[in-house]
Structure formats: C-alpha cells, structure tokens
Amino acid sequence: MKKTIALLTSSLLLTACASFQQPGDKANAQAATDQKTASSKPANRKKAPKAKVQQQEDALPAVELSEDILYKVLTAEIAFQRGQWQSAYVTMLAAAQQTRDPRLAKRAAEMAVAARQAGEALVAVRLWTELAPHSDEALQNYLGLIMLSDSVDEIEPLLTQRLADAAPQARGPMLLQIQRLLARAKDKQASYTILQNISKPYGDLMETHLALAQGAFGMGDGATAQREAAAAMKIKPDSELAVLTAAQVASNNKDATKLVTDFLRKYPDAREVRVAYARSLVEQKDFKLARTQFETLLKEDGEDATTLFALGVLSAQTDQLKDAEYYLQRYLQVLSAQPEEDRDPSQALLLLSRIAEERRDLDSALRYLDQAEPGTEGYLNIQVRRAQLMARKNDIEGARKALEDAQAESTNDGEQLQLMLAESSLLRDANRNQEAADVLKGGLQRFPNNTDLLYDYSMVLEKLGKYDEMEKSLRRVMQLAPGNQHAYNALGYSLADRNIRLPEALELIQKAADLAPEDPFIADSLGWVLFRMGRMEQAETQMRRAYGLRPDVEIGVHLGEVLWTNGKQDEARKVWREVSLKEPNNEVLKSTLSRLNVKL
C-alpha cells in the first residue's frame, strides 16, 4: 500500500505546487507590487500611497443613428446569425468606416475572429485602434493578431507612442506585457529587435532589463538573458521578479539555486521566491528540503490552502502519514471556511482515504470519500476509489454495481473507459479473470483501438493461459503506439517467464529499456531474461540496479532468486526477509520460496 501512496503522491506533488505562481506568471502584477513584497523594508515603514493611473478614454463620434446605419447594423447581425460571416463582416466594417465608431469596428473584428479569419480580423482591428487610439482592449487585440501575421514591423511606432504617452509608473509593467506579446510572433528576431528599440529610452527601469532578459531567453540567447537579468538585479536588488528571472535564465541548476538561496538569506520574507525554490526542490525530488520551505511559508500564513495541501502531499511522500493527515485535514477545514477558494477537495480526500487504508481502517477510508460532492472535477476518481474499497471489504458485486451505475450515468467516453478499466482491475484482483476479460472485450467492441483496453486485455489473457491471443493484443498495441514501452516489456517478460524464444524476449525488453531506461520494472525484466539465458553476472547487475531504482516486492523476489542461484544464499535471504516484511502473503514470494525449498 505504501507503494500506492508513493505513486499517488508523486503525481500530486507537481499539481500541488502548480497552484503557486510561476516565476514568469502575472509579470505585470508582480512588477507593480514588487516593492510591497520585498523584505528589505523596515517593519514600521509606512506604505507609499498607490499611484493613480488613469487610462485616457477616447471620445465617441457624434453620429446620428440614421435609418441607413441602423439598417446596415441589423442586416449584418442577421447575416452573421445565419452563418453568412463574410457578408456580415463587410457590412459591419463599412458601417464602422462610415460612422467612425470604434464599437462597430470592434464588432466587425469579433465576427471575423468567430469565423477564424485572421486577415479580415486584423483589418477591422487596425480600424478599431485608429478610432480608439487609447483603448487597451483594441491594442491587445491588434497585437495578438499582428503576431500571427508577417507584418510585425508595423507595430513599432504604435508601441513607441504608447510607452511615451503612458504614466511613468505604468511603463515597466507595460514593457513586460509587450514582451510577452512579442514572444508570440513568428519572426522571433524581428520581434526582439522591436523590443530593444522601444525600450532604449527606459534603460533605468528594472522591467526594461527583465523584458530583454526574457526575450533573449526565449530566443535561446542565454548569455544576453543572464546579462540583462543581472542588470535588473543591480537596479533593484530586492526585487523578487528580478531574481526569479535571473534564476530562470541561469546556465545551470547550481547557479540558479545559489541565486535563490542567497536572495532568501538576505530577504527571508520573499514569499514568491521561496515558493519557486520549493517547487524546484520538488522537481528535483528533494522532498525533505522542499517540506522545510513549505513549513516556512506556512509560518507566514497558517491558513494558506495551497501550502497546506503541498505539505500534506510531501508528508505522505516521505511516509510521515500522521503529519500528512494533519495537514490535509487542515486544508479541508480551510476550504470549508473559505468557500470563495472554489477548489476541488477530491485529491485531498483520495489521499486521506489511502492513508486510512494503509492503517487498515477501511471504514474511515470510505468516510473520507463520502465527503466528496457529485459533480466536482475529481468525483469520478472518488467513485472508482470507493469501488476499490468495497472490493477490499469483499463486496465485489457491490463494487461492480457502483462502477456500472457510474458508467450508465456518464456520457463521456473517457470516463466510461476509466470505469471499464477499474471494473476489470477489481475482477482481476479477485482472481475472476474470465469476467475481467469479458468486461474488457465489451469495451474493445466500442473502442477497438484503445491501447489501455488492449494492454489490460492482454494481461488478463495471459492469466487465462491464452498466450497467442495475448501476443496478438500486445502486437496491436505496438502497432498503434510504437512508443509504448509497456507493451514490449510485457511480451518480452512473458516469453522469458515461460522460458521460450529467449533471444526475441531479450530484443523486446531491450527495446522497452531504450524507451524508458530508468523504469525499474523494465530493468527487472531485463535482468530476468538474462537470468533465463544463463548470463548470471549480467542478470545480477541488472537486478541490483532494478531493486536500487525501486525496492518493489516482486523485484526483490527476482533479485533474491538470482543471488541464490549465484551462490549468495545469505544475501538472498536478507532480500527476501526485507520484502516479506512489506507483503508477507505475496504469491510470487511464496511460490519462489516453495519452489527453492527455502525457509526464512
């Protein structure tokens, strides 16, 4: 069960951290508030008053709504509703040109966009920006469309003027926003040249250098990106956005980590930097240090839902299950007290259910699932999990009915596939393999090319001893998904386990290993086929590697047998004792010990 928790938490860790802002996310908001979050300020320092930035509004033309104009507008709208986008667009654009009303130009642009006609949309948006030169909405649409065209050069004068007209305090965020838009251009070099040109008058702004750093990094020019990021940090050493950008463009992880940790030593209250550091530690699988960072964040805000969830998942990942329960329950309490958070608690409930199952408290595991509300994004996983627990309590029929009822209620093909796979898995675990095969066969009648169904079907066929059909199913998976390492591994392992066609088995497993070199189960298969071929030294090397990658019970059983055969009985017994503590009733372990006449 701990293996299951580890698998679940590994997939949840990045999900947990993804709720935190990425280094480059919301750049404008971060730049605007940077001085509020910098920790170099004395605690009693008064907050500076917020600058008032007002957008200049464009006056609407004094146009009389004549019968002719009204007729054109209504005719265009009716044509658009009837699917005649071109007629509607031409009529609406003509009305905009006649009246000089930016609202009609905007409507013409909307019609073209809805019809997926980028060229026509750009014509209308050009008119819109001409008629409403101070409209941010018009500018955003214009920039978005120009990025898709080959006319990116035409925007430089417009951007230059907009920056010149902007209030001084608005120019920095505006430059960051412009950079993000220019990054979408087809001609990266041309767009970067524009960014350089329009930002020249504002070299004293931190955001100028951040924009240039991010633009250079996007083009693969790491040296320029690092130089510009360093310039930004020199202008504003306490800027979180500057150090995050510098870390992002650093040439290696070591340099990035040093930048971040040095910054946190100077400014320990820099929340966004600490969040980014914690995320990077999770990605590097340094869960212990990541947990330390999240604990620091929790001290700053004990009711932060994302931090609580991350700590719950990290605690489960490191087998601190009591701590995991504590943090996840607090997370649920925060969600209950703050309905405006609008988060789906399903993942937390699923993990709490797993933890309760680990301590063999199936009733509590089910009660956690009962807290989930139908209609939430993760409710399907809750239904599957509930069925699995019912099966654990030997209520196989009840579990099947729950899954079949859920399938009947669903109109989504993906959900129905997931429910079929869950039902077949329950039946396989209960050793009702023919019924599992029937479920999967029914699924394949609806979805004949679904590789998940084909793969699971092949595994059931193997248990039924239908090896030819199993191989046919796996070969079909290979045909449909040539990069599916599991299909090659499954067929190769099956051949090796039956001690037949060993050269072919080795070739298949080697193909799987090439596709997934760090997969411990494929490494185990490779060791097993080498063992079958009598290549004992190579087999032992592979088995040790597989067990080092993942101390799984069945991998340990195989390693023990190879060691035993190689005359290393004491070490073999040691490995078998280790795995027997995890799963004393494992069938592979029991059959191996019985076959070799070994008592632990």
Secondary structure by P-SEA (a helix, b strand, c coil): caaaaaaaaaaacccccccccccccaaaaaaaacccccccccccccccccbbbbcbbbbcccccccaaaaaaaaaaaaaaaacaaaaaaaaaaaaaaaaccaaaaaaaaaaaaaaccaaaaaaaaaaaaaaccccaaaaaaaaaaaaaccccccaaaaaaaaaaaccccaaaaaaaaaaaaaaacccaaaaaaaaaaaaccccccaaaaaaaaaaaaaacaaaaaaaaaaaaaaaccccaaaaaaaaaacccaaaaaaaaaaaaaacccaaaaaaaaaaaaaaacaaaaaaaaaaaaaaaccccaaaaaaaaaaaaaacaaaaaaaaaaaaaaaaaacccccccaaaaaaaaaaaaaaacaaaaaaaaaaaccccccaaaaaaaaaaaaaaaacaaaaaaaaaaaaaaacccaaaaaaaaaaaaaaaaaacaaaaaaaaaaaaaaaccccaaaaaaaaaaaaaacaaaaaaaaaaaaaaaccccaaaaaaaaaaaaaaccaaaaaaaaaaaaaaaccccaaaaaaaaaaaaaacaaaaaaaaaaaaaaacccaaaaaaaaaaaaaacaaaaaaaaaaaaaaaccccaaaaaaaaaacccc
